[in-house]
Amino acid sequence: MKNKSIIYLLICVIGTIQCKPSQKNISSTKFPSELVNFVPYKNNPVFTGAGQDDWDKQIRERGYILKEGNTYHLWYTGYSNSSKDPRRFLGYATSTDGINWNRYSKNTIHENDWVEDMYVVKSANTYYMFAEGQGDTAHLLTSTDKIHWDEKGPLDIRQKNGSPIAKGAFGTPTVYIEKGIWYLFYERDDKGIWLATSTDHTIWTNLQDEPIITMGPETYDQYGIAMNQVIKYKGLYYGYYHATAFKDWHEWSTNIAVSADLIHWKKYANNPIIGNNQSSGIVVIDGKNIQFYTMHRKVNMFLPK
């Protein structure tokens, strides 16, 4: 076995085959400290609901931050908490440092549709927003300027055999793009994380009909789990996800898992990385600069220790 390992290593070095980290190696991989060990920014929160009687009196769920050049772009879900209007609306703010934010408008930038739990990716000259709609149904919006969004309708997700997935909620859509393949991570009633792929972001097909990440057996994620963000860092994939240890979902935490192939995942042994109902976490990496944000209820920023 030792000789075989040496031969395999030599083949990898001279480049005659494409080598990927094995799941065995993943099991012993140490999660980089800069991705898991954070300290809160001293002046948190950095962004909150507007309060008073504004349309975004409160904010909730996952917002998303995309940095382009020297500008941070934040999309968030605002609501008034009024029984007369239970809808969730899309807000937008910008920042030059990721700390001090300016709301784009006193009004929502997208009034016609329910938008929450959003995730934004850019491909060519188009921005794609994957979000939840009413009833926890994932849908797609597109934009060319980050402000005006066109509704494209619910995502069409199919089982591995091509038939539609069972009726019911499917939300918290998270997308990762690599080599022309779009990877969609989604949850069903927060009971697991599924993975589907597409080449045209129109029809999505499950890679397997079972979740790729399940609840438990750990206590912190035994009652709910959903992916927030997937990044590639130093050759491996890292997924930040939120989870709950409570049957009534009254408190959520932020956690991380690692994968070599986007299908098989290993949870971090020291999860949760951030607790106390600070969830829906995402990371913004710009060169060596890392800023981590939790989004739910208030936007808090964290920095690597």
LOKOLVO-886461 format. One record per residue (C-alpha): x, y, z; residue in three letters; chain. Coordinates in steps of 0.05 Angstrom, whole numbers, m for minus. Example, Ala and Ser with C-alpha at 12.3 -4.5 7.8 and 13.67 -1.06 7.14 Angstrom:
<pt <246 m90 156> Ala A>
<pt <273 m21 143> Ser A>
//
This chain:
<pt <0 0 0> Met A>
<pt <57 47 16> Lys A>
<pt <90 34 m51> Asn A>
<pt <24 46 m87> Lys A>
<pt <17 113 m52> Ser A>
<pt <87 134 m73> Ile A>
<pt <74 114 m146> Ile A>
<pt <8 152 m145> Tyr A>
<pt <43 214 m118> Leu A>
<pt <97 210 m171> Leu A>
<pt <44 205 m226> Ile A>
<pt <8 266 m198> Cys A>
<pt <73 305 m196> Val A>
<pt <92 292 m268> Ile A>
<pt <21 309 m289> Gly A>
<pt <1 246 m327> Thr A>
<pt <m66 244 m290> Ile A>
<pt <m111 296 m259> Gln A>
<pt <m109 288 m183> Cys A>
<pt <m161 312 m134> Lys A>
<pt <m160 308 m58> Pro A>
<pt <m191 243 m36> Ser A>
<pt <m246 240 15> Gln A>
<pt <m196 205 61> Lys A>
<pt <m151 265 56> Asn A>
<pt <m209 312 67> Ile A>
<pt <m224 277 133> Ser A>
<pt <m156 297 159> Ser A>
<pt <m156 366 129> Thr A>
<pt <m152 423 178> Lys A>
<pt <m200 479 162> Phe A>
<pt <m160 543 150> Pro A>
<pt <m162 587 211> Ser A>
<pt <m181 648 170> Glu A>
<pt <m245 613 148> Leu A>
<pt <m268 590 216> Val A>
<pt <m239 634 272> Asn A>
<pt <m270 703 275> Phe A>
<pt <m277 761 323> Val A>
<pt <m336 809 319> Pro A>
<pt <m325 879 294> Tyr A>
<pt <m327 926 354> Lys A>
<pt <m383 971 327> Asn A>
<pt <m432 917 305> Asn A>
<pt <m483 916 276> Pro A>
<pt <m460 949 211> Val A>
<pt <m530 948 179> Phe A>
<pt <m600 942 208> Thr A>
<pt <m672 954 190> Gly A>
<pt <m691 1027 182> Ala A>
<pt <m740 1025 239> Gly A>
<pt <m799 1073 247> Gln A>
<pt <m853 1058 196> Asp A>
<pt <m810 1047 135> Asp A>
<pt <m820 989 86> Trp A>
<pt <m755 960 113> Asp A>
<pt <m770 971 186> Lys A>
<pt <m737 904 197> Gln A>
<pt <m691 859 157> Ile A>
<pt <m687 783 157> Arg A>
<pt <m659 720 126> Glu A>
<pt <m598 718 81> Arg A>
<pt <m576 782 48> Gly A>
<pt <m518 781 m1> Tyr A>
<pt <m455 823 m9> Ile A>
<pt <m416 826 m74> Leu A>
<pt <m353 868 m79> Lys A>
<pt <m335 898 m146> Glu A>
<pt <m274 943 m150> Gly A>
<pt <m276 988 m89> Asn A>
<pt <m351 982 m78> Thr A>
<pt <m390 933 m35> Tyr A>
<pt <m460 919 m59> His A>
<pt <m511 894 m8> Leu A>
<pt <m580 865 m25> Trp A>
<pt <m625 852 33> Tyr A>
<pt <m697 834 51> Thr A>
<pt <m738 887 84> Gly A>
<pt <m808 883 114> Tyr A>
<pt <m854 925 157> Ser A>
<pt <m880 869 202> Asn A>
<pt <m950 893 186> Ser A>
<pt <m1008 844 185> Ser A>
<pt <m1036 885 127> Lys A>
<pt <m975 873 84> Asp A>
<pt <m935 809 100> Pro A>
<pt <m894 814 37> Arg A>
<pt <m818 814 36> Arg A>
<pt <m784 866 m8> Phe A>
<pt <m716 875 m39> Leu A>
<pt <m670 930 m14> Gly A>
<pt <m602 954 m38> Tyr A>
<pt <m544 991 m5> Ala A>
<pt <m471 1006 m22> Thr A>
<pt <m407 1017 17> Ser A>
<pt <m335 1033 5> Thr A>
<pt <m308 995 65> Asp A>
<pt <m360 941 80> Gly A>
<pt <m376 976 146> Ile A>
<pt <m412 1041 131> Asn A>
<pt <m472 1031 85> Trp A>
<pt <m515 1079 45> Asn A>
<pt <m585 1057 26> Arg A>
<pt <m598 1067 m48> Tyr A>
<pt <m669 1090 m39> Ser A>
<pt <m722 1101 14> Lys A>
<pt <m764 1051 m25> Asn A>
<pt <m755 979 m46> Thr A>
<pt <m719 970 m113> Ile A>
<pt <m766 913 m133> His A>
<pt <m838 922 m113> Glu A>
<pt <m875 869 m154> Asn A>
<pt <m849 804 m125> Asp A>
<pt <m833 773 m57> Trp A>
<pt <m757 770 m51> Val A>
<pt <m718 742 7> Glu A>
<pt <m658 698 22> Asp A>
<pt <m623 721 m40> Met A>
<pt <m557 699 m72> Tyr A>
<pt <m524 739 m129> Val A>
<pt <m474 716 m181> Val A>
<pt <m449 751 m243> Lys A>
<pt <m439 716 m310> Ser A>
<pt <m415 756 m371> Ala A>
<pt <m453 823 m364> Asn A>
<pt <m513 797 m326> Thr A>
<pt <m527 791 m252> Tyr A>
<pt <m568 731 m231> Tyr A>
<pt <m606 734 m166> Met A>
<pt <m631 668 m138> Phe A>
<pt <m681 681 m82> Ala A>
<pt <m740 654 m44> Glu A>
<pt <m810 677 m61> Gly A>
<pt <m874 669 m23> Gln A>
<pt <m883 598 2> Gly A>
<pt <m808 586 3> Asp A>
<pt <m806 576 m73> Thr A>
<pt <m739 591 m104> Ala A>
<pt <m741 637 m164> His A>
<pt <m694 675 m210> Leu A>
<pt <m686 749 m225> Leu A>
<pt <m636 781 m273> Thr A>
<pt <m605 851 m278> Ser A>
<pt <m552 888 m317> Thr A>
<pt <m544 945 m268> Asp A>
<pt <m554 912 m199> Lys A>
<pt <m615 957 m186> Ile A>
<pt <m669 940 m237> His A>
<pt <m689 867 m235> Trp A>
<pt <m731 825 m282> Asp A>
<pt <m770 766 m254> Glu A>
<pt <m757 701 m291> Lys A>
<pt <m803 656 m250> Gly A>
<pt <m794 595 m205> Pro A>
<pt <m734 549 m214> Leu A>
<pt <m749 486 m253> Asp A>
<pt <m715 431 m213> Ile A>
<pt <m717 358 m236> Arg A>
<pt <m701 292 m203> Gln A>
<pt <m642 253 m229> Lys A>
<pt <m688 216 m278> Asn A>
<pt <m714 282 m306> Gly A>
<pt <m782 283 m273> Ser A>
<pt <m802 343 m230> Pro A>
<pt <m784 342 m156> Ile A>
<pt <m841 330 m108> Ala A>
<pt <m886 389 m93> Lys A>
<pt <m870 430 m32> Gly A>
<pt <m822 484 m9> Ala A>
<pt <m753 489 m40> Phe A>
<pt <m713 549 m19> Gly A>
<pt <m648 582 4> Thr A>
<pt <m619 575 m67> Pro A>
<pt <m543 580 m69> Thr A>
<pt <m505 578 m134> Val A>
<pt <m433 563 m152> Tyr A>
<pt <m407 566 m224> Ile A>
<pt <m347 527 m250> Glu A>
<pt <m326 509 m321> Lys A>
<pt <m394 525 m351> Gly A>
<pt <m432 484 m300> Ile A>
<pt <m480 519 m252> Trp A>
<pt <m487 483 m185> Tyr A>
<pt <m551 497 m146> Leu A>
<pt <m554 480 m72> Phe A>
<pt <m624 483 m43> Tyr A>
<pt <m662 460 18> Glu A>
<pt <m731 428 27> Arg A>
<pt <m765 452 90> Asp A>
<pt <m694 462 118> Asp A>
<pt <m689 386 127> Lys A>
<pt <m627 376 84> Gly A>
<pt <m585 406 28> Ile A>
<pt <m595 381 m43> Trp A>
<pt <m552 393 m105> Leu A>
<pt <m574 402 m177> Ala A>
<pt <m536 426 m238> Thr A>
<pt <m551 463 m303> Ser A>
<pt <m515 489 m363> Thr A>
<pt <m566 543 m380> Asp A>
<pt <m595 562 m311> His A>
<pt <m663 543 m338> Thr A>
<pt <m672 469 m321> Ile A>
<pt <m637 440 m261> Trp A>
<pt <m625 366 m251> Thr A>
<pt <m608 333 m185> Asn A>
<pt <m540 298 m182> Leu A>
<pt <m573 251 m132> Gln A>
<pt <m643 251 m104> Asp A>
<pt <m619 247 m32> Glu A>
<pt <m590 307 5> Pro A>
<pt <m515 317 1> Ile A>
<pt <m514 345 72> Ile A>
<pt <m563 320 123> Thr A>
<pt <m586 342 192> Met A>
<pt <m548 314 251> Gly A>
<pt <m524 271 281> Pro A>
<pt <m492 332 313> Glu A>
<pt <m537 370 362> Thr A>
<pt <m527 439 331> Tyr A>
<pt <m559 420 265> Asp A>
<pt <m608 365 284> Gln A>
<pt <m671 405 268> Tyr A>
<pt <m655 447 207> Gly A>
<pt <m600 461 156> Ile A>
<pt <m591 503 93> Ala A>
<pt <m531 526 51> Met A>
<pt <m513 600 50> Asn A>
<pt <m451 604 7> Gln A>
<pt <m400 560 m29> Val A>
<pt <m330 584 m44> Ile A>
<pt <m267 552 m71> Lys A>
<pt <m206 565 m27> Tyr A>
<pt <m137 535 m35> Lys A>
<pt <m162 479 m79> Gly A>
<pt <m221 457 m37> Leu A>
<pt <m295 477 m33> Tyr A>
<pt <m322 507 31> Tyr A>
<pt <m395 514 46> Gly A>
<pt <m422 561 98> Tyr A>
<pt <m490 539 123> Tyr A>
<pt <m540 557 177> His A>
<pt <m570 506 224> Ala A>
<pt <m612 499 286> Thr A>
<pt <m610 456 348> Ala A>
<pt <m681 474 366> Phe A>
<pt <m745 440 344> Lys A>
<pt <m783 506 342> Asp A>
<pt <m727 540 301> Trp A>
<pt <m723 599 350> His A>
<pt <m647 603 344> Glu A>
<pt <m598 589 287> Trp A>
<pt <m522 585 281> Ser A>
<pt <m470 593 227> Thr A>
<pt <m428 532 207> Asn A>
<pt <m380 507 154> Ile A>
<pt <m365 443 116> Ala A>
<pt <m311 423 66> Val A>
<pt <m312 382 1> Ser A>
<pt <m266 361 m55> Ala A>
<pt <m321 349 m106> Asp A>
<pt <m383 390 m84> Leu A>
<pt <m421 325 m70> Ile A>
<pt <m387 294 m10> His A>
<pt <m380 341 50> Trp A>
<pt <m347 338 118> Lys A>
<pt <m373 383 173> Lys A>
<pt <m324 423 215> Tyr A>
<pt <m314 388 282> Ala A>
<pt <m318 453 321> Asn A>
<pt <m384 478 291> Asn A>
<pt <m418 524 301> Pro A>
<pt <m367 577 284> Ile A>
<pt <m416 633 304> Ile A>
<pt <m476 623 349> Gly A>
<pt <m527 665 388> Asn A>
<pt <m576 669 329> Asn A>
<pt <m525 702 284> Gln A>
<pt <m537 663 221> Ser A>
<pt <m541 665 145> Ser A>
<pt <m466 677 142> Gly A>
<pt <m425 694 80> Ile A>
<pt <m353 712 69> Val A>
<pt <m324 767 25> Val A>
<pt <m252 753 4> Ile A>
<pt <m213 806 m34> Asp A>
<pt <m141 784 m41> Gly A>
<pt <m116 774 30> Lys A>
<pt <m172 815 60> Asn A>
<pt <m228 773 91> Ile A>
<pt <m292 800 120> Gln A>
<pt <m346 753 146> Phe A>
<pt <m419 774 154> Tyr A>
<pt <m480 744 188> Thr A>
<pt <m544 771 159> Met A>
<pt <m604 748 199> His A>
<pt <m643 804 234> Arg A>
<pt <m580 848 234> Lys A>
<pt <m518 850 192> Val A>
<pt <m457 837 236> Asn A>
<pt <m386 836 211> Met A>
<pt <m330 791 236> Phe A>
<pt <m255 791 221> Leu A>
<pt <m205 733 224> Pro A>
<pt <m170 727 291> Lys A>
//
